[in-house]
Amino acid sequence: MAKLVSKTYGDALFALAVEEHMVDQLYEEAQAVAQILRENTELTRLMNHPKIEKEEKIKIITDIFTGKVSEELVGLLRMIVDKGHFEQVDSVFTYFIDEVKEYKNIGTAYVTSAMELSDAQKAAVEKRLLETTKYVKFEMHYDVDSELIGGMVIRVGDRVVDSS
């Protein structure tokens, strides 16, 4: 059910973004709102509290976000609250952000190595990924795993290259 909710609302927001030529704006706003909601656990608890009426929750969302993000995003948040799916709001934004990245050919790469990579090595990894994939830009995430003997493991989407 959670996947269906995130896909339904995420697809709707993505279609609206493309249709209204608001992809970049809604992408940035969705990232910011998702971050705010992740950091503000009190607000999330309040919005998920069963004894608070939907109308009050909708008013809270409207008061917080109107004038700070687009009406389209405020409307989506109000609809999610109205339908009782606020607990899925993070997955909706995650789905939407992933769709925009795919649309704009921005890849996300997770690189795990045995030791910290130098800036030159990081640049070489990113350059090689750009040459061998369809992506025009990458969001790179680096991690060190001391259990690796050597080499690195690179994950882009569902593809993994293990040279450890």
C-alpha positions in Angstrom: 0.0 0.0 0.0 2.8 2.4 0.9 4.4 2.0 -2.5 1.0 2.6 -4.2 0.5 5.8 -2.2 4.0 7.2 -2.9 3.8 6.2 -6.6 0.3 7.7 -7.1 1.0 11.1 -5.5 4.6 11.2 -6.7 3.5 10.5 -10.3 0.8 13.1 -10.0 3.2 15.8 -8.8 5.8 14.8 -11.5 3.2 15.0 -14.2 2.1 18.5 -12.9 5.7 19.6 -12.7 6.4 18.6 -16.3 3.1 20.0 -17.6 3.5 23.4 -15.9 7.2 23.6 -16.6 7.9 23.7 -12.8 10.3 20.6 -12.6 13.2 22.5 -11.1 11.1 24.6 -8.8 9.1 21.7 -7.4 12.2 19.5 -7.2 13.9 22.1 -4.9 10.8 22.7 -2.9 10.1 18.9 -2.4 13.7 18.5 -1.2 13.4 21.4 1.2 9.9 20.3 2.6 11.1 16.7 3.0 14.1 17.9 4.9 12.0 20.1 7.1 9.6 17.3 7.9 12.4 14.8 8.7 14.1 17.3 11.0 10.8 18.4 12.8 9.7 15.3 14.5 7.2 17.2 16.7 5.3 18.3 13.5 5.3 14.8 12.1 4.0 13.4 15.4 1.3 16.1 15.5 0.3 15.4 11.9 0.0 11.7 12.6 -1.9 12.0 15.9 -5.2 10.2 15.6 -7.1 12.6 17.9 -6.4 15.7 15.9 -9.1 16.5 13.3 -8.2 16.5 9.6 -9.4 20.1 9.3 -7.0 21.2 12.0 -4.1 19.3 10.3 -4.9 20.9 7.0 -4.9 24.3 8.6 -1.5 23.7 10.2 0.0 22.6 6.9 -1.6 25.6 5.1 -0.3 28.0 7.8 3.2 26.7 7.8 3.8 26.3 4.0 1.6 28.9 2.2 3.8 31.7 0.8 7.0 29.7 1.4 6.4 27.0 -1.3 4.3 26.9 -4.4 0.5 26.5 -4.2 0.9 23.2 -6.1 3.0 21.7 -3.3 0.8 23.1 -0.5 -2.2 21.6 -2.4 -0.5 18.2 -2.5 0.3 18.3 1.2 -3.3 19.2 2.0 -4.6 16.4 -0.2 -2.3 13.9 1.5 -3.5 15.0 4.9 -7.1 14.9 3.8 -6.8 11.4 2.5 -5.1 10.2 5.7 -1.8 9.4 4.1 0.5 11.9 5.9 2.7 9.0 7.3 3.6 8.3 3.7 4.6 11.9 2.8 8.4 11.2 3.0 8.1 8.3 0.6 6.0 10.5 -1.8 8.7 13.1 -1.9 11.4 10.5 -2.2 9.6 8.9 -5.2 9.1 12.4 -6.8 12.7 13.4 -6.3 13.9 10.1 -7.8 11.6 10.6 -10.8 12.9 14.1 -11.4 16.5 12.9 -11.2 15.8 10.2 -13.8 14.1 12.8 -16.0 17.1 15.1 -15.8 19.6 12.3 -16.2 21.1 12.8 -12.7 22.5 9.6 -11.3 23.1 8.8 -7.6 26.3 6.8 -7.0 27.3 5.1 -3.7 31.0 4.4 -3.6 32.4 2.3 -0.8 36.1 1.9 -0.5 38.6 0.3 1.8 40.2 3.6 2.6 39.4 7.3 2.1 39.7 8.4 -1.5 41.6 11.5 -2.5 39.9 14.3 -4.4 41.7 13.2 -7.5 40.5 9.6 -7.1 36.9 10.8 -6.5 37.1 12.9 -9.6 38.3 9.9 -11.6 35.5 7.7 -10.3 32.9 10.3 -11.2 34.4 10.9 -14.6 34.4 7.2 -15.4 30.8 6.9 -14.3 29.8 9.8 -16.6 31.6 8.1 -19.5 30.0 4.7 -19.0 26.4 5.6 -18.1 23.6 7.7 -19.6 23.8 10.2 -16.8 25.0 13.8 -17.4 25.6 14.5 -13.7 26.1 12.5 -10.5 25.3 12.9 -6.8 28.2 11.1 -5.3 28.1 9.5 -1.9 31.4 8.1 -0.5 31.8 5.7 2.4 34.8 3.8 3.9 34.4 0.2 5.0 37.4 -1.1 6.8 36.3 -4.7 6.2 37.0 -4.3 2.5 40.5 -5.6 1.8 41.0 -3.2 -1.2 39.3 -1.8 -4.2 35.8 -0.4 -4.1 32.1 -1.2 -4.5 30.0 1.2 -6.6 26.2 1.1 -6.7 24.2 3.2 -9.2 20.5 2.4 -8.9 20.1 -1.4 -9.0 23.5 -2.0 -10.6 26.5 -2.9 -8.5 30.2 -3.0 -9.6 32.2 -4.8 -7.0 36.0 -4.6 -7.5 36.9 -5.2 -3.8 
